[in-house]
């Protein structure tokens, strides 16, 4: 998937918007997939993107967080954490499938399907330039920012 053109997709997002990849042409797009709103790791990751948002914007990047939660859940999460970027709701897993982030996981000793924490950077021409899978939150957002600044 690396160094390939990402097909256009659209997704309902917070703030009564629809995120369309094609509309982001000319910008670097950072898409991060996370398992669930308002859980400890997902909250910390979102806060890290929030805290470095101005630097991402200065580098010409747009950030989109995606999970399978509802828009209502996303709006509450975004508002509570004061995220300056939108969260996309992928209830039918279309975009999750496109990026292959749905994985079989263990939850409390039981198998389940869920989102593997992952981040993707798409360049100004719509080409995937970097991906991180199975992300550990600590230090991750700074690493993404450092990469974005090289584009």
Secondary structure, DSSP 8 states (H G I E B T S, - for coil): -TTSB----EEEETTTEEEEGGGGTTSEEEEEE-S-TTSHHHHHHHHHHHHTHHHHHHTTEEEEEEESS-HHHHHHHHHHHT-SSEEEE-TT-HHHHHTT-EEEEEETTEEEEEE--EEEEE-TTSBEEEEEES--STTHHHHHHHHHTT-
